Every structure is written in structure tokens, then in C-alpha cells.
């Protein structure tokens, strides 16, 4: 095992933790979003085939109406994606209060159970897909949640690492494509999911030896150690550490009265690490961020949930063409891990520069996040417009915009929460925003029903969702205006200080 004596030993441990966390997110965390590839396999194996109604078409040839089967598959994905987000709230509280190890043990249990349920399901037990995919989804998001703190180990690349992990989460959907390709070459669905279940031993070992028992603090204190083989591993309560650090900063400043006077009440409320969870939730930052995430997530969920029937419709039910486009979609998902660092680099671009006089680190982070938030909205708008056009070759461009936007969306979500709010509330806030967005994502099922009512043509639903995505642009605008207001307050404070000094010199 890796040693933990000396700075060089811990530097190696940090890098191994980073690399193995990336592989964990890339291979396991978000596999449920490769649903379109898995549906192809499940249909071939006859899952929910009893819902297909045999009949004849206009030419008198035998045909089967499988719209109810498609609707049921869409419902499986709706339930799994809802549970993926909604249960992040209680899991966030669990993570904040009981730490990394307990949370990851739960993740391993859920993931193993879900994998085994799929492995031992069959056409007669198609209903097992509902709990199975939900368990896999929830276990996967817990792997992501506990891995994002690894960014704290690398100060100047913190946001980049968080976004890379979220990009790996998106790219992990390619695992279901691999299962599809193996299935077409004779490897059974059961064997593939038994293998996924066996891989949970790797997650257990990583939990014990390469992750902290509690949390990784930020910034990293000197001589920070973690992992089971570190006999004298330090254990940190994140909230207590942040409070002590804040007190140390004030003490080192020598109690400079002028420094304290120049910080207005608004900045004190927003910058203090002792801000309550309630004040964070009731802030405009949280509200607009929630809307920003929810409307774009709803757009993605509707697209993924209806991709298979949409491709069938545009390809005139040709299974070879549908398989070709399904593979193309899954391959583009793999690129999520390559796109995500761009967002992180955007948010970290100011880290290597010295801060301007009077500008806090938090303010600099917020100012840097505006461009990222705006570009994410723009990508979603372009993706939604392309998805609305019923032209099959154009869907290649739709796939590209979709994976680019998803990698920016979820990475930007986690990174913004980590820089805009206190670290000791991250798990709860991340859980709450994901849970509330999950409630709003349930609107996808009425969208599915409306799509069916319109004869399976999603054009009008796509147009409505495109208009809805325009709401997301409010968030970057609000953050931009907030940062500009902080600049004005600082200028006013400086001018008042100058006036006060002039009056004092006159006397």
C-alpha cells in the first residue's frame, strides 16, 4: 500500500486518488444515462414485449404496435432519473453528517443490488428493471458526490477537477454501449451485469485506502493525511476547520479595525463561512441556480427518454439505422470527459493571477463563473433547436451539442455550489438542488404523454421545451449584476474612506 510518511508520499497518494476517482466516475457513476443503448438490448431480449399489440398496417401486412412498450421503457428511465436526483437530498445530509466512508458503503450496497437485479431479471420479470435502474442511478450519484471533494487536494485546479469528474460521470453512459456491442457478439446481458456487480470490490478497496473517513477540508491543512493505512491519519470536521481558519486570519491581521470597517454588512453575510443552511437556501443565488439546472435537465431527460422511438420514427423503423445512430450517440457521450475540463478551466482561469486589491477570493470565483453559466445556457439552446428539427442526419450535431452541454451543466452545477456557498453545506445544498430539480424533471412524463397524444411527433413539445430553456439565462445575468454591485460598494467604501481621511487631516 502507499505510504503516508512525508510530503512526497502524500503527493503520490493525492495523484492516485485523483486517477482512480476519475476511473470510478468514468466506468460506473452515470451508466444509467446510456439508457438508449440498453433499451436496444432489452427490446431484443423481449423485455415488456407483452405490451406490443399485433395487427395489420394499411397495406394489410402484419405489424406490431409497440408504443406502450416504448412508453414503459421511458417510464423506467423517468423513475431512475428521478430517484438519481431526488434521493441526493437525504444522501447529502448523510454525507455531511456521517462522512465519506458511510456514504460510499451505501453506494456500494445500492450499486451491487441494482446490478444483480438486472443480471437475474428476464422477459417474465421485466418489472425488476424499475428498482434495478433506480438503485444503479442512486449508487452512481453517490460515487460522484464523494469524489468531487478530491478537487480540494489540488487548490489551483479545484473547479477543473470537479468538472472533469462530472464529465466522466456523463461519459460513463458509454458502458451501456459496450454492453450492447458485447451483446451483439454473443455476451449475455446477465454476464455483463454480474461483472459490473463484481467490480464493487474495487469500490470497497478504494473507500478503505484512498478516501477519507470524514471529508477532505479546503484549503488543505499542513500534514493532512487520509486512508486506512495512515495510522495517524488526521480527521477533520470541515465546519470547525473553516471557523478556526477564519479566526486565524482575523488574528493574523492583528485585529485591524480599518480592515473590519471596510467590509460592509452585505459582504459579511455572503462571505462568512458561518452562513446558515437556511440563509443559503433562501438566497437568490440558490433560486436562480435551481431554475438554471432544472430547465436544462428537463430538456436532456426528455431527449434521452424519447431518443429510441424518435430514431425509429425518423429511420422508418429500420433497426440497422437505429442501431447506427444509437451507437453514434453513445460514442459522443464518451467525449463528455474531454469537454468538461474546458468548463473547469474557464472557472479556474483567475486562480494563477493575484487578486485585485479589496477583491475576495469568493468574488473572483463568482465573476469567473459568469461566462461558464452563460455558455452552458447557450449550448442548451442550440442543442434544443437541433433536436427539434425532424431531420435524421442533423441528429449527429444534436448529439455533439447534447454531450457538450451535459458536461458543462453538471460540472458547472457542482463547481458553482462549491464556490458560492460554505463547504460544510455542500452535501446538503447539492442534494437539495438535485432533489428539487428531480421534482421538476417529473414533468418529462406529461411531456411523454403529450408526445403520444400528438401521434408520436415530438416537434411541438420540443418547441415548448426550447422556449422554456430561455429561463436559464437569468442566472448568469443575476450573478453578473451581483458582482457589479460588489464593485460599486467597494468603490463607494473607498471614496468614503478617502473623504474621512481628508477631513481628519484638516483638523
C-alpha positions as CSV (number, residue, x, y, z in Angstrom):
1,X,0.0,0.0,0.0
2,X,1.0,3.6,-0.4
3,X,3.0,5.0,2.4
4,X,1.8,8.2,4.1
5,X,5.1,9.3,5.7
6,X,6.4,12.5,4.2
7,X,5.1,15.1,1.7
8,X,6.3,13.1,-1.3
9,X,4.3,10.0,-0.2
10,X,1.1,12.0,0.3
11,X,1.6,13.8,-3.1
12,X,1.7,10.3,-4.7
13,X,-1.4,9.4,-2.8
14,X,-3.2,12.5,-3.9
15,X,-2.5,11.7,-7.6
16,X,-3.6,8.0,-7.2
17,X,-6.8,9.2,-5.5
18,X,-7.4,11.6,-8.4
19,X,-6.7,9.0,-11.1
20,X,-8.8,6.2,-9.5
21,X,-11.6,8.6,-8.8
22,X,-11.7,9.5,-12.4
23,X,-11.8,5.9,-13.5
24,X,-14.6,5.2,-11.0
25,X,-16.7,8.0,-12.3
26,X,-15.9,7.1,-15.9
27,X,-16.8,3.5,-15.6
28,X,-19.7,3.4,-13.1
29,X,-21.2,6.6,-11.9
30,X,-23.6,7.7,-14.6
31,X,-24.1,4.5,-16.6
32,X,-27.9,4.9,-16.4
33,X,-27.7,7.8,-18.9
34,X,-26.6,5.3,-21.6
35,X,-30.2,4.1,-21.4
36,X,-30.8,4.3,-25.2
37,X,-28.1,1.6,-25.7
38,X,-29.5,-0.6,-23.0
39,X,-33.1,-0.3,-24.4
40,X,-31.9,-1.7,-27.7
41,X,-30.6,-4.8,-25.8
42,X,-33.7,-5.1,-23.6
43,X,-36.0,-5.0,-26.6
44,X,-34.1,-7.7,-28.3
45,X,-34.3,-9.9,-25.2
46,X,-38.1,-9.3,-25.2
47,X,-38.5,-7.1,-22.1
48,X,-42.1,-5.7,-21.9
49,X,-42.8,-7.4,-25.3
50,X,-46.2,-8.5,-24.0
51,X,-47.2,-4.8,-24.3
52,X,-46.8,-4.9,-28.1
53,X,-50.2,-5.3,-29.9
54,X,-50.1,-7.3,-33.1
55,X,-52.2,-6.1,-36.1
56,X,-52.1,-5.2,-39.8
57,X,-50.9,-2.0,-41.4
58,X,-52.6,-0.1,-44.3
59,X,-51.2,-2.5,-46.9
60,X,-52.6,-5.5,-45.0
61,X,-49.2,-6.7,-43.8
62,X,-48.7,-8.0,-40.2
63,X,-47.2,-5.4,-37.9
64,X,-46.9,-4.7,-34.2
65,X,-47.8,-1.5,-32.3
66,X,-45.2,-1.3,-29.5
67,X,-45.9,2.3,-28.4
68,X,-47.0,1.0,-25.0
69,X,-43.7,-0.9,-24.7
70,X,-41.8,2.3,-25.6
71,X,-43.8,4.3,-23.1
72,X,-43.0,1.8,-20.3
73,X,-39.2,1.9,-21.1
74,X,-39.5,5.7,-20.9
75,X,-41.2,5.4,-17.5
76,X,-38.3,3.2,-16.3
77,X,-35.8,5.9,-17.2
78,X,-38.1,8.6,-15.7
79,X,-38.2,6.8,-12.4
80,X,-34.5,6.1,-12.4
81,X,-33.5,9.7,-13.3
82,X,-36.0,11.0,-10.7
83,X,-34.5,8.8,-7.9
84,X,-31.0,9.7,-9.1
85,X,-31.7,13.3,-8.2
86,X,-34.4,13.2,-5.6
87,X,-32.6,10.9,-3.1
88,X,-29.5,13.1,-3.4
89,X,-31.0,15.3,-0.7
90,X,-31.1,12.7,2.2
91,X,-27.9,11.3,0.8
92,X,-26.4,14.8,1.0
93,X,-27.3,15.1,4.7
94,X,-25.9,11.6,5.2
95,X,-22.6,12.7,3.6
96,X,-22.3,15.9,5.5
97,X,-23.1,14.3,8.9
98,X,-21.5,10.9,8.7
99,X,-18.8,11.4,6.2
100,X,-17.3,9.7,3.1
101,X,-16.9,6.2,4.3
102,X,-20.5,5.6,5.4
103,X,-21.8,7.3,2.2
104,X,-19.7,5.1,0.0
105,X,-20.7,1.9,1.8
106,X,-24.3,2.8,1.0
107,X,-23.3,3.5,-2.7
108,X,-21.6,0.1,-3.0
109,X,-24.7,-1.7,-1.5
110,X,-27.1,0.0,-3.8
111,X,-25.0,-0.4,-6.9
112,X,-24.4,-4.1,-6.2
113,X,-28.1,-4.7,-5.6
114,X,-29.1,-2.9,-8.8
115,X,-26.6,-4.8,-10.9
116,X,-27.7,-8.2,-9.5
117,X,-31.4,-7.3,-10.1
118,X,-30.7,-6.7,-13.8
119,X,-28.5,-9.8,-14.0
120,X,-31.2,-12.1,-12.7
121,X,-34.2,-10.4,-14.5
122,X,-35.7,-11.7,-17.7
123,X,-38.6,-11.2,-20.0
124,X,-41.0,-12.6,-17.4
125,X,-39.5,-10.4,-14.7
126,X,-39.3,-7.1,-16.7
127,X,-40.8,-5.2,-13.8
128,X,-37.4,-5.7,-11.9
129,X,-36.0,-3.0,-14.2
130,X,-37.7,-0.3,-12.1
131,X,-35.9,-0.9,-8.8
132,X,-32.7,-2.1,-10.5
133,X,-32.1,1.0,-12.6
134,X,-33.1,3.3,-9.7
135,X,-30.5,1.5,-7.4
136,X,-27.8,1.8,-10.0
137,X,-28.6,5.5,-10.6
138,X,-28.6,6.4,-6.9
139,X,-25.4,4.4,-6.2
140,X,-23.7,6.1,-9.1
141,X,-24.5,9.7,-8.0
142,X,-23.1,8.8,-4.5
143,X,-19.8,7.8,-6.1
144,X,-19.8,11.2,-7.9
145,X,-20.7,13.1,-4.8
146,X,-18.0,11.6,-2.6
147,X,-15.3,12.0,-5.4
148,X,-15.9,15.7,-6.0
149,X,-14.1,16.6,-2.8
150,X,-10.9,15.3,-4.4
151,X,-10.7,18.7,-6.1
152,X,-9.9,20.1,-2.7
153,X,-6.5,18.4,-2.8
154,X,-5.4,20.5,-5.8
155,X,-6.1,24.1,-4.9
156,X,-5.4,25.9,-8.3
157,X,-7.3,23.2,-10.2
158,X,-10.2,22.7,-7.9
159,X,-13.0,23.6,-10.3
160,X,-11.3,21.9,-13.2
161,X,-11.2,18.6,-11.3
162,X,-14.8,18.9,-10.2
163,X,-15.9,19.5,-13.8
164,X,-13.7,16.7,-15.1
165,X,-15.3,14.2,-12.6
166,X,-18.8,15.4,-13.8
167,X,-17.7,15.0,-17.4
168,X,-16.6,11.4,-16.5
169,X,-20.0,10.9,-14.9
170,X,-21.6,11.8,-18.3
171,X,-19.2,9.7,-20.3
172,X,-19.8,6.6,-18.2
173,X,-23.0,6.2,-20.2
174,X,-20.7,4.5,-22.8
175,X,-20.7,1.4,-20.6
176,X,-24.2,0.5,-21.7
177,X,-22.9,0.9,-25.3
178,X,-20.1,-1.6,-24.5
179,X,-22.7,-4.0,-23.1
180,X,-24.8,-3.5,-26.3
181,X,-21.7,-4.3,-28.5
182,X,-20.8,-7.3,-26.4
183,X,-24.4,-8.5,-26.6
184,X,-24.4,-8.3,-30.4
185,X,-21.2,-10.6,-30.2
186,X,-22.8,-13.2,-28.0
187,X,-22.1,-12.0,-24.5
188,X,-25.3,-12.2,-22.4
189,X,-26.8,-9.3,-20.5
190,X,-26.6,-11.4,-17.3
191,X,-22.8,-11.9,-17.6
192,X,-22.2,-8.2,-18.2
193,X,-24.2,-7.1,-15.1
194,X,-22.6,-9.9,-13.0
195,X,-19.2,-8.4,-14.0
196,X,-20.4,-4.9,-13.0
197,X,-21.5,-6.3,-9.7
198,X,-18.2,-7.9,-9.0
199,X,-16.4,-4.6,-9.7
200,X,-17.9,-3.2,-6.5
201,X,-15.0,-4.9,-4.7
202,X,-12.8,-2.2,-6.3
203,X,-15.0,0.5,-4.8
204,X,-14.7,-1.1,-1.3
205,X,-10.9,-1.1,-1.5
206,X,-10.8,2.4,-2.7
207,X,-13.1,3.5,0.1
208,X,-10.8,2.0,2.7
209,X,-7.4,3.0,1.4
210,X,-7.8,6.1,-0.9
211,X,-10.6,8.1,0.6
212,X,-11.0,9.9,3.9
213,X,-13.3,8.6,6.7
214,X,-14.9,12.1,7.0
215,X,-14.2,14.8,4.5
216,X,-11.3,16.5,2.7
217,X,-11.1,20.1,4.0
218,X,-10.4,23.1,1.8
219,X,-7.8,24.5,1.7
220,X,-5.7,21.5,2.7
221,X,-4.0,22.0,6.1
222,X,-0.4,21.0,6.6
223,X,0.4,17.4,7.2
224,X,-3.1,16.4,6.1
225,X,-3.4,12.6,5.8
226,X,-6.2,10.1,5.0
227,X,-6.6,6.4,4.2
228,X,-6.8,3.3,6.4
229,X,-3.1,2.6,6.3
230,X,-2.3,6.0,7.7
231,X,-2.0,5.0,11.4
232,X,-2.0,8.7,12.5
233,X,-4.5,9.9,9.9
234,X,-5.9,13.3,10.7
235,X,-9.7,13.6,10.9
236,X,-11.3,17.0,10.1
237,X,-14.7,18.4,10.9
238,X,-15.0,20.7,7.8
239,X,-17.2,23.3,9.6
240,X,-14.9,23.5,12.6
241,X,-11.8,23.7,10.4
242,X,-13.3,26.6,8.4
243,X,-14.3,28.6,11.5
244,X,-10.8,28.1,13.0
245,X,-9.2,29.2,9.7
246,X,-11.4,32.3,9.7
247,X,-10.4,33.1,13.3
248,X,-6.7,32.6,12.4
249,X,-7.0,35.1,9.5
250,X,-8.5,37.8,11.8
251,X,-5.9,37.1,14.5
252,X,-3.0,37.3,12.0
253,X,-4.4,40.6,10.7
254,X,-3.8,42.0,14.2
255,X,-7.5,42.9,14.6
256,X,-7.1,45.7,12.0
257,X,-10.1,47.9,12.8
258,X,-9.8,49.6,9.4
259,X,-9.9,46.3,7.6
260,X,-13.0,45.2,9.5
261,X,-14.8,48.6,9.0
262,X,-14.3,48.4,5.2
263,X,-16.3,45.2,5.0
264,X,-20.0,46.1,4.6
265,X,-22.8,44.1,6.1
266,X,-23.8,42.5,2.7
267,X,-20.4,41.2,2.1
268,X,-20.1,39.9,5.7
269,X,-23.4,38.0,5.3
270,X,-22.4,36.4,2.0
271,X,-18.7,35.8,2.6
272,X,-18.7,34.3,6.1
273,X,-18.2,30.6,6.2
274,X,-20.7,30.5,9.2
275,X,-23.7,31.3,7.0
276,X,-26.6,29.1,7.9
277,X,-28.0,26.4,5.6
278,X,-31.4,28.2,5.7
279,X,-29.9,31.6,4.6
280,X,-28.1,29.7,1.7
281,X,-31.4,28.1,0.6
282,X,-33.4,31.3,0.7
283,X,-30.8,33.3,-1.3
284,X,-31.5,34.4,-4.9
285,X,-28.3,32.6,-5.9
286,X,-29.8,29.3,-4.9
287,X,-33.2,30.0,-6.5
288,X,-31.8,31.1,-9.9
289,X,-29.3,28.3,-9.8
290,X,-32.1,25.8,-9.2
291,X,-34.1,27.1,-12.2
292,X,-30.9,27.1,-14.3
293,X,-30.3,23.5,-13.6
294,X,-33.9,22.3,-13.7
295,X,-35.0,23.6,-17.1
296,X,-31.9,22.3,-18.9
297,X,-32.0,19.0,-17.1
298,X,-35.7,18.5,-18.1
299,X,-34.7,19.2,-21.7
300,X,-32.0,16.5,-21.6
301,X,-34.2,13.9,-19.8
302,X,-36.9,14.3,-22.4
303,X,-34.4,13.9,-25.2
304,X,-32.8,10.7,-23.7
305,X,-36.1,9.2,-22.8
306,X,-37.6,9.6,-26.3
307,X,-34.4,9.0,-28.3
308,X,-35.1,5.4,-29.3
309,X,-38.7,6.0,-30.5
310,X,-37.6,9.2,-32.2
311,X,-34.8,7.4,-34.1
312,X,-37.3,4.6,-35.1
313,X,-39.7,7.2,-36.4
314,X,-37.1,9.2,-38.4
315,X,-35.5,5.9,-39.7
316,X,-38.8,4.4,-40.8
317,X,-38.4,1.6,-38.2
318,X,-35.2,0.3,-39.8
319,X,-33.3,-1.4,-36.9
320,X,-29.9,-1.2,-38.7
321,X,-30.2,2.6,-39.0
322,X,-31.5,2.9,-35.4
323,X,-28.5,0.8,-34.2
324,X,-26.1,3.0,-36.1
325,X,-27.4,6.3,-34.6
326,X,-27.7,4.7,-31.2
327,X,-24.0,3.8,-31.3
328,X,-23.1,7.3,-32.6
329,X,-25.0,8.8,-29.7
330,X,-23.2,6.6,-27.2
331,X,-19.8,7.3,-28.7
332,X,-20.4,11.0,-28.4
333,X,-21.3,10.6,-24.7
334,X,-17.8,9.2,-24.2
335,X,-16.4,12.7,-25.1
336,X,-18.1,14.2,-22.0
337,X,-14.9,13.7,-20.0
338,X,-12.9,15.6,-22.8
339,X,-15.4,18.5,-22.9
340,X,-15.8,19.0,-19.1
341,X,-12.2,20.4,-18.4
342,X,-13.0,23.3,-20.7
343,X,-15.6,24.5,-18.3
344,X,-13.3,23.9,-15.3
345,X,-10.5,25.9,-17.0
346,X,-13.0,28.7,-17.6
347,X,-13.8,28.8,-13.9
348,X,-10.2,28.5,-12.7
349,X,-8.7,30.9,-15.2
350,X,-8.2,33.6,-12.5
351,X,-6.5,31.3,-10.0
352,X,-2.9,31.9,-11.1
353,X,-3.3,35.7,-11.0
354,X,-3.0,37.8,-7.9
355,X,-6.3,39.1,-6.6
356,X,-7.1,42.8,-7.2
357,X,-6.9,45.0,-4.1
358,X,-10.0,44.5,-2.0
359,X,-11.4,41.6,-4.1
360,X,-12.2,38.5,-2.1
361,X,-11.4,35.0,-3.5
362,X,-15.2,34.3,-3.5
363,X,-15.9,37.4,-5.5
364,X,-13.2,36.5,-8.0
365,X,-14.7,32.9,-8.3
366,X,-18.2,34.3,-8.9
367,X,-17.0,36.7,-11.5
368,X,-15.2,33.9,-13.3
369,X,-18.3,31.7,-13.2
370,X,-20.5,34.1,-15.2
371,X,-19.0,33.1,-18.6
372,X,-19.3,29.4,-17.8
373,X,-23.0,29.8,-16.8
374,X,-23.8,31.8,-19.9
375,X,-22.1,29.4,-22.3
376,X,-24.0,26.4,-20.7
377,X,-27.3,28.2,-21.4
378,X,-26.3,28.9,-25.0
379,X,-25.2,25.3,-25.6
380,X,-28.5,24.0,-24.3
381,X,-30.4,26.4,-26.6
382,X,-28.5,25.2,-29.7
383,X,-28.9,21.6,-28.6
384,X,-32.7,22.0,-28.2
385,X,-33.1,23.8,-31.6
386,X,-31.2,21.0,-33.4
387,X,-33.2,18.3,-31.5
388,X,-36.5,20.0,-32.7
389,X,-35.7,19.6,-36.4
390,X,-37.0,16.3,-37.7
391,X,-34.1,15.6,-40.0
392,X,-32.1,12.4,-39.2
393,X,-28.6,13.5,-40.3
394,X,-28.8,16.6,-38.2
395,X,-29.0,14.5,-35.1
396,X,-25.3,14.0,-35.3
397,X,-24.9,17.7,-34.5
398,X,-27.6,17.3,-31.8
399,X,-25.5,14.6,-30.2
400,X,-22.5,16.8,-30.1
401,X,-24.3,19.7,-28.5
402,X,-26.0,17.4,-26.1
403,X,-22.8,15.9,-24.7
404,X,-21.1,19.3,-24.6
405,X,-24.0,20.8,-22.7
406,X,-24.4,18.0,-20.2
407,X,-20.7,18.1,-19.4
408,X,-20.9,21.8,-18.7
409,X,-24.2,21.6,-16.9
410,X,-23.4,19.1,-14.2
411,X,-19.8,20.1,-13.7
412,X,-20.9,23.8,-13.6
413,X,-23.6,22.9,-11.1
414,X,-21.3,21.3,-8.6
415,X,-18.5,23.9,-9.1
416,X,-20.8,26.8,-8.6
417,X,-22.3,25.4,-5.4
418,X,-18.7,24.7,-4.1
419,X,-17.6,28.3,-4.7
420,X,-20.8,30.3,-3.9
421,X,-21.7,28.6,-0.6
422,X,-19.8,27.3,2.5
423,X,-18.1,24.0,2.1
424,X,-19.7,22.4,5.1
425,X,-23.1,22.9,3.5
426,X,-22.1,21.4,0.1
427,X,-23.6,18.0,0.5
428,X,-26.9,19.3,1.7
429,X,-27.1,22.1,-0.9
430,X,-26.0,19.7,-3.7
431,X,-28.6,17.2,-2.5
432,X,-31.4,19.8,-2.2
433,X,-30.8,21.3,-5.7
434,X,-30.7,17.9,-7.3
435,X,-33.8,16.8,-5.4
436,X,-35.8,19.9,-6.3
437,X,-34.7,19.6,-9.9
438,X,-35.8,16.0,-9.8
439,X,-39.3,17.0,-8.8
440,X,-39.4,19.4,-11.8
441,X,-38.0,16.7,-14.1
442,X,-41.1,14.6,-13.4
443,X,-42.7,17.0,-16.0
444,X,-41.0,14.8,-18.6
445,X,-43.7,12.1,-18.2
446,X,-46.5,14.5,-19.0
447,X,-44.3,15.5,-22.0
448,X,-44.1,11.8,-23.0
449,X,-47.9,11.6,-22.7
450,X,-48.4,14.8,-24.8
451,X,-46.0,13.4,-27.3
452,X,-48.1,10.2,-27.6
453,X,-51.3,12.3,-27.9
454,X,-49.7,14.1,-30.8
455,X,-49.1,10.9,-32.6
456,X,-45.5,10.4,-31.5
457,X,-44.3,13.6,-33.2
458,X,-42.3,15.5,-30.6
459,X,-42.0,18.7,-32.6
460,X,-44.4,20.8,-30.6
461,X,-43.1,19.5,-27.3
462,X,-39.5,20.2,-28.4
463,X,-40.5,23.8,-29.3
464,X,-42.1,24.3,-25.9
465,X,-39.0,23.0,-24.1
466,X,-36.8,25.2,-26.2
467,X,-38.7,28.3,-25.1
468,X,-38.5,27.1,-21.5
469,X,-34.7,26.9,-21.6
470,X,-34.6,30.7,-22.1
471,X,-35.3,31.0,-18.4
472,X,-31.8,29.6,-17.6
473,X,-30.2,32.8,-18.9
474,X,-31.5,34.7,-15.9
475,X,-28.9,33.0,-13.6
476,X,-25.7,34.2,-15.3
477,X,-27.3,37.7,-15.7
478,X,-28.1,37.8,-11.9
479,X,-24.5,36.7,-10.9
480,X,-23.0,39.3,-13.3
481,X,-25.2,42.1,-11.7
482,X,-24.3,40.9,-8.2
483,X,-20.6,41.1,-9.0
484,X,-21.0,44.6,-10.5
485,X,-22.9,45.7,-7.3
486,X,-20.0,44.4,-5.1
487,X,-17.6,46.5,-7.2
488,X,-19.8,49.6,-6.7
489,X,-19.9,49.0,-3.0
490,X,-16.2,48.7,-2.8
491,X,-15.7,51.9,-4.8
492,X,-18.2,53.8,-2.5
493,X,-16.4,52.4,0.6
494,X,-13.1,53.6,-0.8
495,X,-14.3,57.1,-1.6
496,X,-15.9,57.4,1.9
497,X,-12.6,56.3,3.4
498,X,-10.7,59.0,1.4
499,X,-13.2,61.7,2.4
500,X,-12.8,60.7,6.1
501,X,-9.0,60.8,5.9
502,X,-9.2,64.3,4.3
503,X,-11.5,65.6,7.0
504,X,-9.2,64.2,9.7
505,X,-6.1,65.8,8.1
506,X,-7.9,69.2,8.1
507,X,-8.1,69.1,11.8
